[in-house]
Amino acid sequence: MGTKKMSVGQVILLSGALLAYLVGSGWASGQETVQYFTSSGMWCFVPGILNIIMLYFGYVAYGYAGRTRGIDSLAGVFEFYVGKYIGKLFVLFAWLFTFCAYVFMIAGFGATLEQQVGIPTAVGSALGSVLAIVTALFGLNGIVNVIGKIGPFIVAIITFIGVVSIFMFAPYITQGAALLASGEITVPVAGGGHPLTAGLSFGGCSLLLCSAYVARQAHDLREYKWSNFKLIVLIGAVVDSVVPIMIGYAHLGNIQNSANAEIPNLILANHIFPGLGIILSIVILLAIYSTICPLMWSTISTFFKDEKSAKYKIACCVFAVAVYIVTLFVPYSTLLNYIMTYCGYSGAIVFAACVIRYFMIRSADKKSGKVTEAVVAIEES
């Protein structure tokens, strides 16, 4: 196993699917970026660096368990690294975050439509819920085929806005940082209000967000070279970190306008030219769509494995309706702030435990020869 080489197209598709999963409403809307990156002032880059480290090594640890032990579930990965009981606790962490992330992304769907085109939040969130149900019924493979094509487009548009905006607002970045530091302007702060804790929380959220998906993909891609899987993970980690750093500094330079917006990236887009705001609204909706569908799959498939069963389909519908009701009463920015801050810390604990155990087990495997020579060759390729 592990000798096939992926084509460039496959790498792009799978990287795009991972990115589409990662770049949900908070990333595309800019609300997450303001709370984690912009709030750190001139130290805006710190959360991004920590996110790269946590995503790459965390997902490589998941991949090693799938490739060398044939584990095809997140529960199996966690049990392999930390034992049965702590493993169940880690699964609970991941499940709670995917559940909660789905909630604030449905709210983000409604908030985007309301801010840009005036559609009531209740109507927009209902539309997002219906789209999530319809797509989740296709199962994981169907979801990957859809979102893998959307991911690169989303990233390209947001990256364009980030590059143009940082040039536009670069002269005002230090001024924006001073306004934040003085307290004259305030923004919602996620991750404890310090760049390091913000990075741990943001990285923890990113890690938990795709945990079930990456664990399954690592197992399913065992026939390909180990370096192919690591490249996919690296692309996802770098893009998911570098683009928010740029956007974070752009918001810092435009802090007076971005501070109180539910969808801050729309402010940047409309500064470039008004029509771009409409395009970005569509991109944000696609980004949310590309994330809520696998989030629903992750949440429901934990209890109902058979994606073709009536129980799975009914559970998707009931779950979507229950979440929709919650979003009618709690604002999007509030949901994102509380959910990501506290769930992120649990993700940081998962990262530390699994990565430390990964290095220990990999070293022991090579010394003892318990893993086959073919697997060791994959690991070193």
NUTOR-365418 format. One line per 4 residues: number of its first residue (from 1); their letters; for each residue x, y, z negated of N, C-alpha, C. Coordinates in steps of 0.1 Angstrom, whole numbers. Example, Ala and Ser with C-alpha at 12.3 -4.5 7.8 and 13.67 -1.06 7.14 Angstrom:
REM residues 2
1 = as = 132:-57:-78:123:-45:-78:132:-33:-78  128:-22:-71:137:-11:-71:129:0:-79
END
This chain:
REM residues 381
1 = mgtk = 8:-12:0:0:0:0:9:12:0  3:23:4:10:36:3:20:39:14  19:33:25:29:35:36:24:44:47  10:45:48:5:53:59:8:68:56
5 = kmsv = 9:75:67:12:90:67:-1:97:72  -5:107:64:-17:115:68:-13:124:80  -23:126:88:-22:136:99:-23:150:92  -19:160:100:-20:174:95:-35:177:93
9 = gqvi = -44:172:102:-58:174:101:-64:168:88  -59:156:84:-64:150:72:-59:158:60  -47:163:60:-42:171:48:-50:184:47  -53:190:58:-61:202:58:-75:200:53
13 = llsg = -81:189:58:-95:186:54:-95:183:38  -86:175:33:-86:171:19:-82:183:10  -72:191:15:-69:203:8:-80:213:8  -87:214:19:-99:223:20:-110:218:10
17 = alla = -112:205:9:-122:200:0:-119:203:-14  -106:201:-18:-101:204:-31:-103:219:-34  -99:228:-25:-100:242:-27:-115:246:-27  -123:240:-19:-137:244:-19:-143:241:-33
21 = ylvg = -138:230:-39:-143:226:-52:-138:236:-62  -126:240:-61:-119:249:-71:-124:264:-70  -127:268:-58:-130:283:-56:-145:286:-56  -151:282:-67:-166:284:-68:-169:299:-70
25 = sgwa = -180:301:-77:-186:315:-78:-176:324:-85  -170:320:-96:-161:329:-104:-149:334:-95  -143:325:-88:-132:328:-80:-136:337:-68  -146:333:-61:-150:341:-49:-157:354:-52
29 = sgqe = -164:354:-63:-171:367:-67:-162:377:-73  -151:372:-79:-141:381:-86:-144:383:-101  -155:378:-106:-159:379:-120:-149:372:-128  -146:360:-124:-136:351:-131:-122:358:-131
33 = tvqy = -119:364:-119:-106:370:-118:-104:382:-127  -115:390:-128:-114:402:-137:-112:397:-151  -120:387:-155:-120:383:-169:-107:377:-173  -100:369:-164:-88:362:-168:-75:369:-163
37 = ftss = -75:376:-152:-63:381:-146:-63:396:-148  -73:404:-143:-72:418:-145:-72:422:-159  -79:415:-168:-79:419:-182:-65:418:-188  -56:411:-182:-42:409:-187:-33:421:-183
41 = gmwc = -39:431:-176:-31:443:-172:-19:439:-163  -8:445:-165:4:443:-157:9:429:-158  5:421:-168:9:407:-169:-1:398:-162  -8:403:-152:-18:396:-144:-13:383:-138
45 = fvpg = 0:382:-135:5:370:-129:7:358:-138  7:360:-151:9:349:-160:-1:338:-160  -14:342:-160:-24:331:-159:-23:323:-146  -19:329:-135:-17:322:-123:-6:312:-123
49 = ilni = 5:316:-129:17:307:-130:13:295:-138  7:297:-150:3:286:-158:-7:277:-151  -16:283:-143:-26:275:-136:-19:266:-125  -9:270:-119:-1:262:-109:5:250:-116
53 = imly = 11:252:-127:18:242:-135:8:231:-140  -3:236:-146:-13:227:-152:-20:219:-141  -24:225:-130:-31:218:-119:-22:208:-113  -10:212:-109:-2:202:-102:2:190:-111
57 = fgyv = 7:192:-122:11:181:-130:-1:173:-136  -12:180:-139:-23:173:-144:-29:163:-133  -30:168:-121:-36:160:-110:-26:149:-106  -13:152:-106:-3:141:-103:-5:130:-114
61 = aygy = -7:134:-126:-9:124:-137:-21:115:-134  -32:121:-130:-44:114:-126:-41:104:-114  -33:110:-104:-30:102:-93:-22:90:-96  -12:91:-105:-4:80:-108:-12:68:-114
65 = agrt = -21:72:-123:-30:61:-129:-38:54:-118  -43:61:-108:-51:55:-98:-42:46:-88  -30:51:-85:-22:44:-76:-15:31:-81  -11:33:-94:-3:22:-99:-11:12:-107
69 = rgid = -23:16:-112:-32:7:-120:-45:4:-113  -48:10:-102:-60:8:-95:-72:14:-102  -70:24:-110:-81:30:-117:-89:40:-108  -102:38:-108:-110:47:-98:-120:56:-105
73 = slag = -118:58:-118:-128:67:-125:-120:75:-135  -126:87:-139:-120:96:-148:-119:89:-162  -129:82:-166:-129:75:-179:-117:65:-179  -115:58:-168:-104:49:-168:-90:56:-169
77 = vfef = -89:67:-163:-76:75:-163:-74:79:-178  -84:85:-184:-82:90:-198:-79:78:-207  -86:67:-206:-84:56:-214:-69:50:-212  -65:50:-200:-51:46:-197:-41:54:-204
81 = yvgk = -43:67:-205:-33:76:-210:-34:78:-226  -46:79:-231:-48:82:-245:-56:72:-253  -60:61:-247:-67:51:-255:-82:53:-254  -89:43:-258:-104:42:-256:-111:53:-263
85 = yigk = -108:56:-275:-117:66:-283:-114:80:-279  -101:84:-279:-98:97:-274:-101:99:-260  -100:89:-252:-104:89:-238:-118:93:-236  -127:87:-244:-141:90:-244:-143:105:-247
89 = lfvl = -136:110:-257:-137:124:-261:-133:133:-249  -122:129:-242:-118:137:-230:-128:137:-219  -134:125:-217:-145:124:-207:-156:134:-210  -159:135:-223:-170:144:-228:-166:158:-225
93 = fawl = -153:162:-227:-148:175:-224:-151:178:-209  -147:169:-201:-148:171:-186:-163:172:-182  -171:163:-188:-185:163:-184:-192:176:-189  -189:181:-201:-195:193:-206:-191:205:-197
97 = ftfc = -179:205:-193:-175:217:-185:-181:216:-171  -182:205:-164:-188:204:-151:-203:207:-152  -209:203:-163:-223:206:-165:-225:222:-167  -216:227:-176:-217:242:-178:-213:250:-166
101 = ayvf = -203:246:-159:-199:253:-147:-210:253:-136  -217:242:-135:-228:242:-126:-239:253:-130  -241:254:-143:-250:264:-148:-246:278:-144  -234:282:-146:-230:296:-143:-228:298:-128
105 = miag = -226:288:-121:-225:290:-106:-239:291:-100  -249:285:-105:-262:287:-100:-266:301:-103  -263:306:-115:-265:320:-119:-258:330:-109  -246:326:-105:-238:334:-96:-244:335:-82
109 = fgat = -250:324:-78:-257:324:-65:-268:335:-65  -276:335:-76:-286:345:-77:-281:359:-78  -270:361:-86:-265:374:-88:-259:380:-76  -253:372:-67:-247:377:-54:-258:382:-45
113 = leqq = -269:374:-44:-280:378:-35:-287:391:-40  -288:392:-53:-294:404:-59:-285:417:-57  -272:416:-59:-263:427:-58:-262:432:-44  -261:423:-34:-258:427:-21:-271:430:-12
117 = vgip = -281:422:-14:-293:424:-5:-306:426:-13  -305:426:-26:-317:430:-34:-327:418:-36  -323:406:-33:-332:395:-35:-333:392:-50  -344:391:-57:-345:388:-71:-336:376:-75
121 = tavg = -330:377:-87:-321:366:-91:-328:353:-92  -341:353:-97:-348:341:-98:-350:334:-85  -352:341:-74:-354:335:-61:-341:330:-56  -330:338:-57:-317:333:-53:-312:321:-60
125 = salg = -313:320:-73:-309:309:-80:-317:296:-77  -330:298:-74:-338:287:-69:-334:281:-56  -330:290:-47:-324:286:-34:-312:278:-36  -303:283:-44:-290:275:-47:-293:262:-53
129 = svla = -303:261:-61:-306:248:-68:-311:238:-57  -320:243:-48:-325:234:-37:-314:229:-28  -304:238:-25:-293:234:-16:-284:223:-23  -282:225:-36:-274:216:-44:-280:202:-44
133 = ivta = -293:201:-46:-300:189:-47:-299:181:-34  -302:188:-23:-302:182:-9:-288:176:-6  -278:184:-9:-264:179:-5:-259:168:-14  -262:169:-27:-258:159:-37:-264:145:-34
137 = lfgl = -275:145:-28:-282:132:-24:-274:125:-14  -264:131:-7:-256:124:3:-245:116:-4  -242:118:-17:-231:112:-23:-218:119:-21  -207:113:-28:-194:120:-27:-188:121:-13
141 = ngiv = -189:111:-5:-182:111:8:-189:121:17  -202:122:16:-210:132:23:-206:146:19  -204:148:6:-201:161:1:-187:166:6  -177:156:6:-164:160:10:-164:164:25
145 = nvig = -172:157:33:-172:160:47:-178:174:50  -187:178:41:-193:191:43:-183:202:37  -179:201:25:-172:212:18:-157:213:23  -152:202:29:-138:202:34:-137:211:46
149 = kigp = -147:213:53:-147:223:64:-150:237:60  -156:239:49:-160:252:44:-148:258:36  -140:250:29:-130:255:20:-120:264:27  -113:260:38:-103:269:44:-109:282:49
153 = fiva = -121:282:53:-128:295:57:-130:304:45  -134:299:34:-136:307:22:-123:313:18  -112:305:17:-99:310:13:-94:320:22  -96:319:35:-91:328:45:-97:342:43
157 = iitf = -110:343:41:-117:355:39:-113:362:26  -112:354:15:-109:360:2:-94:365:2  -86:357:9:-71:361:10:-70:374:17  -77:375:28:-77:388:36:-81:400:28
161 = igvv = -92:398:20:-96:409:11:-86:412:1  -79:402:-5:-69:404:-15:-57:411:-9  -52:407:3:-41:414:9:-43:429:12  -55:431:19:-58:445:22:-60:453:10
165 = sifm = -68:448:0:-71:456:-12:-59:459:-20  -49:450:-21:-38:453:-30:-29:464:-24  -29:465:-10:-22:476:-4:-30:489:-6  -43:488:-6:-52:500:-8:-51:506:-22
169 = fapy = -50:497:-32:-51:502:-45:-38:500:-53  -27:496:-46:-14:495:-53:-10:508:-60  -12:520:-54:-7:532:-61:-14:534:-75  -25:528:-77:-33:530:-89:-33:519:-99
173 = itqg = -24:509:-97:-24:497:-106:-19:501:-119  -8:509:-120:-3:513:-133:-13:522:-141  -20:530:-134:-30:538:-140:-41:530:-145  -45:520:-138:-56:511:-142:-52:503:-155
177 = aall = -39:499:-155:-34:491:-166:-34:500:-179  -31:513:-177:-30:523:-188:-45:525:-193  -54:526:-184:-68:528:-189:-73:516:-197  -69:504:-193:-73:492:-200:-66:492:-214
181 = asge = -53:494:-214:-46:494:-226:-51:504:-236  -55:516:-232:-60:526:-241:-74:524:-246  -81:515:-239:-95:512:-243:-105:522:-237  -100:531:-228:-109:540:-222:-118:533:-212
185 = itvp = -113:522:-206:-122:513:-198:-120:499:-203  -131:492:-205:-131:478:-209:-137:469:-199  -132:457:-199:-137:446:-190:-140:434:-199  -149:425:-195:-151:413:-202:-138:405:-202
189 = vagg = -134:400:-214:-122:393:-215:-124:378:-218  -118:369:-210:-119:355:-212:-105:350:-216  -105:339:-224:-93:333:-227:-85:340:-239  -92:346:-248:-86:351:-260:-79:364:-260
193 = ghpl = -79:371:-248:-73:384:-247:-58:385:-246  -51:374:-244:-37:374:-242:-33:367:-229  -24:371:-221:-21:364:-209:-18:350:-210  -11:346:-221:-7:331:-222:-20:323:-225
197 = tagl = -28:328:-235:-40:320:-238:-50:321:-226  -50:332:-219:-59:333:-207:-54:322:-197  -41:321:-195:-36:311:-186:-39:297:-190  -38:294:-203:-41:280:-208:-56:278:-206
201 = sfgg = -64:288:-209:-79:286:-207:-83:284:-192  -77:293:-184:-80:293:-170:-75:279:-163  -63:276:-167:-58:263:-161:-65:251:-166  -70:252:-179:-78:241:-185:-91:239:-178
205 = csll = -97:251:-174:-110:250:-167:-108:244:-153  -97:249:-146:-94:244:-133:-92:229:-133  -85:224:-143:-82:210:-144:-94:202:-146  -103:206:-156:-115:199:-159:-125:199:-147
209 = lcsa = -125:211:-140:-135:213:-129:-134:201:-119  -123:197:-115:-121:187:-105:-117:173:-110  -117:171:-123:-111:159:-129:-117:146:-122  -130:145:-122:-137:133:-117:-134:131:-102
213 = yvar = -134:142:-95:-132:142:-81:-118:137:-77  -108:143:-84:-94:140:-81:-91:126:-85  -96:121:-97:-93:108:-101:-99:98:-91  -110:100:-85:-116:91:-75:-108:92:-62
217 = qahd = -104:104:-58:-97:106:-46:-83:99:-46  -76:100:-58:-63:95:-60:-63:80:-58  -74:73:-62:-75:59:-60:-78:56:-46  -88:63:-40:-92:60:-26:-81:63:-16
221 = lrey = -71:71:-19:-60:75:-10:-48:67:-12  -49:55:-19:-37:48:-22:-29:42:-10  -36:41:1:-29:35:13:-20:45:19  -21:58:15:-13:68:21:-1:71:12
225 = kwsn = 9:78:17:21:80:10:18:89:-2  26:87:-13:24:94:-25:27:109:-23  36:112:-14:40:126:-11:28:133:-5  19:126:3:8:132:9:-2:137:-2
229 = fkli = -5:129:-11:-14:133:-22:-8:144:-30  5:144:-33:11:155:-41:11:168:-33  12:167:-19:11:179:-11:-3:185:-12  -13:177:-11:-27:182:-12:-29:189:-25
233 = vlig = -24:183:-36:-26:189:-49:-18:202:-50  -6:202:-45:3:214:-45:-4:226:-38  -9:223:-26:-16:234:-18:-28:239:-26  -36:231:-32:-47:235:-40:-43:244:-52
237 = avvd = -32:239:-59:-28:246:-71:-22:260:-68  -14:261:-57:-8:274:-53:-18:284:-48  -27:279:-39:-37:289:-34:-47:293:-45  -51:284:-53:-60:287:-64:-54:297:-74
241 = svvp = -41:299:-74:-34:308:-83:-30:321:-77  -24:320:-65:-17:332:-59:-28:342:-54  -39:337:-49:-49:346:-44:-56:354:-55  -60:347:-66:-65:355:-78:-55:365:-84
245 = imig = -42:362:-83:-33:372:-88:-34:385:-80  -34:383:-66:-35:395:-58:-48:402:-60  -59:395:-61:-72:401:-63:-73:408:-77  -66:401:-87:-66:407:-100:-59:420:-101
249 = yahl = -48:422:-94:-41:435:-93:-49:445:-85  -56:441:-75:-64:450:-67:-76:455:-76  -82:447:-84:-92:452:-93:-86:461:-104  -74:458:-108:-67:467:-117:-66:481:-112
253 = gniq = -62:482:-99:-61:495:-92:-74:502:-90  -85:494:-90:-98:500:-87:-107:498:-100  -101:498:-111:-107:494:-124:-120:501:-127  -120:514:-124:-132:522:-127:-145:517:-120
257 = nsan = -143:511:-108:-155:506:-101:-157:491:-104  -146:484:-106:-147:469:-107:-152:465:-121  -149:473:-131:-151:469:-145:-165:464:-149  -175:470:-143:-189:467:-148:-197:460:-137
261 = aeip = -190:456:-126:-198:449:-115:-200:434:-118  -211:429:-116:-214:415:-117:-206:407:-106  -205:413:-94:-197:406:-83:-186:416:-79  -175:417:-86:-165:427:-83:-159:427:-69
265 = nlil = -158:415:-64:-151:414:-50:-160:421:-40  -173:422:-42:-181:430:-32:-177:444:-32  -172:449:-44:-168:463:-45:-155:465:-36  -146:456:-37:-134:456:-28:-137:455:-14
269 = anhi = -146:446:-10:-149:443:4:-156:456:10  -165:462:3:-172:474:8:-162:486:9  -151:486:1:-141:496:3:-134:495:16  -132:482:20:-125:480:33:-133:485:45
273 = fpgl = -145:479:46:-155:485:55:-169:479:51  -180:486:52:-193:482:46:-197:468:51  -195:465:64:-200:453:69:-193:441:62  -181:443:57:-174:432:51:-181:427:38
277 = giil = -188:436:32:-196:432:20:-206:421:23  -213:423:35:-222:413:39:-216:400:42  -204:400:49:-197:388:52:-192:381:39  -187:389:30:-183:383:17:-194:377:9
281 = sivi = -206:383:10:-217:377:3:-220:363:8  -219:362:21:-221:349:27:-210:339:23  -198:344:22:-186:336:18:-188:331:3  -192:341:-5:-195:337:-19:-205:327:-21
285 = llai = -216:328:-13:-227:318:-14:-221:305:-9  -213:305:2:-207:292:6:-198:286:-4  -190:295:-11:-181:290:-21:-189:284:-33  -200:290:-37:-208:285:-47:-214:272:-43
289 = ysti = -219:272:-31:-225:259:-25:-215:248:-25  -203:251:-21:-192:241:-20:-188:235:-33  -191:242:-44:-187:238:-57:-199:232:-65  -211:237:-64:-222:232:-71:-226:218:-67
293 = cplm = -224:215:-54:-227:201:-50:-219:191:-56  -205:192:-56:-197:181:-63:-199:182:-78  -202:194:-83:-204:195:-98:-216:187:-102  -227:188:-94:-239:180:-96:-236:165:-95
297 = wsti = -228:162:-85:-224:148:-83:-216:143:-95  -206:151:-100:-198:147:-112:-207:145:-124  -216:154:-126:-225:154:-138:-234:142:-138  -240:139:-127:-250:129:-126:-244:115:-124
301 = stff = -233:114:-117:-227:101:-114:-221:95:-126  -218:103:-137:-213:97:-149:-223:87:-155  -236:90:-153:-246:81:-159:-253:72:-148  -253:76:-136:-259:68:-125:-249:66:-114
305 = kdek = -243:55:-114:-232:52:-104:-237:50:-90  -248:44:-88:-253:41:-75:-260:54:-69  -252:60:-59:-257:73:-53:-269:71:-44  -273:59:-41:-284:56:-33:-297:52:-41
309 = saky = -295:51:-54:-306:47:-62:-316:58:-65  -329:54:-68:-339:63:-71:-336:71:-84  -329:64:-93:-326:70:-106:-316:82:-104  -306:80:-95:-297:90:-92:-304:102:-86
313 = kiac = -313:100:-77:-319:111:-70:-329:118:-79  -336:111:-87:-345:118:-97:-337:126:-107  -326:120:-112:-317:127:-121:-312:141:-115  -309:141:-102:-304:153:-96:-315:164:-96
317 = cvfa = -327:159:-93:-338:169:-93:-341:174:-107  -342:166:-117:-345:170:-131:-334:179:-136  -322:176:-133:-310:184:-138:-311:198:-132  -313:199:-119:-314:211:-112:-325:220:-117
321 = vavy = -336:215:-120:-347:223:-125:-344:228:-139  -338:220:-147:-335:224:-161:-325:235:-161  -315:234:-153:-304:244:-152:-310:257:-147  -319:256:-137:-325:268:-131:-332:276:-142
325 = ivtl = -339:269:-151:-347:276:-161:-337:284:-170  -325:278:-174:-316:284:-182:-311:297:-176  -308:297:-163:-302:309:-156:-312:320:-155  -325:318:-158:-334:329:-158:-333:338:-170
329 = fvpy = -326:333:-180:-326:340:-193:-312:345:-197  -301:340:-191:-288:344:-195:-280:350:-183  -274:362:-184:-267:368:-173:-255:360:-168  -252:361:-155:-241:354:-149:-228:356:-156
333 = stll = -224:369:-158:-211:372:-164:-210:367:-179  -221:367:-186:-221:361:-200:-218:346:-200  -226:339:-191:-224:325:-190:-209:321:-186  -204:328:-176:-190:325:-172:-180:328:-183
337 = nyim = -182:339:-190:-172:342:-201:-172:332:-212  -183:328:-218:-183:319:-229:-179:305:-225  -185:300:-213:-183:287:-209:-168:285:-205  -162:294:-198:-148:292:-193:-138:293:-204
341 = tycg = -141:303:-213:-131:305:-224:-130:292:-233  -141:287:-238:-140:276:-248:-138:263:-241  -144:260:-229:-141:248:-222:-127:247:-218  -121:259:-214:-107:259:-209:-97:255:-220
345 = ysga = -100:258:-232:-90:253:-243:-91:238:-244  -102:232:-242:-103:217:-243:-96:212:-231  -96:218:-220:-89:214:-208:-74:214:-210  -69:224:-217:-55:226:-220:-50:214:-229
349 = ivfa = -59:209:-238:-55:198:-246:-54:185:-238  -64:184:-229:-64:172:-220:-51:172:-211  -47:184:-206:-35:185:-198:-23:181:-206  -21:186:-218:-9:183:-226:-8:168:-229
353 = acvi = -19:162:-233:-19:148:-236:-16:139:-224  -23:141:-213:-22:133:-201:-8:134:-195  -3:146:-194:10:148:-187:21:143:-195  21:145:-208:32:139:-216:32:124:-215
357 = ryfm = 20:118:-216:19:103:-215:23:99:-201  20:107:-191:23:103:-177:38:102:-176  46:111:-181:61:111:-180:66:99:-188  60:96:-199:65:85:-207:62:72:-200
361 = irsa = 50:70:-195:46:58:-189:54:56:-176  56:66:-168:63:65:-155:77:61:-158  84:67:-168:97:63:-172:98:49:-176  89:44:-185:89:31:-189:86:21:-178
365 = dkks = 77:24:-169:75:16:-157:87:13:-149  95:24:-146:107:22:-138:117:14:-145  118:15:-158:128:8:-166:125:-7:-168  112:-9:-170:108:-23:-173:105:-31:-160
369 = gkvt = 102:-24:-149:99:-31:-137:85:-37:-137  76:-32:-146:62:-37:-146:54:-33:-134  58:-21:-128:52:-17:-116:59:-23:-105  52:-27:-94:59:-34:-83:69:-25:-76
373 = eavv = 78:-31:-69:88:-23:-62:82:-14:-52  71:-18:-46:64:-10:-36:59:3:-42  53:1:-54:48:13:-61:59:23:-65  70:17:-70:81:26:-73:86:33:-61
377 = aiee = 87:26:-50:91:33:-37:82:44:-34  69:42:-36:59:53:-33:62:65:-42  64:62:-55:67:72:-65:79:81:-61  89:75:-55:101:82:-52:101:88:-38
381 = s = 91:85:-30:90:90:-16:87:105:-15
END
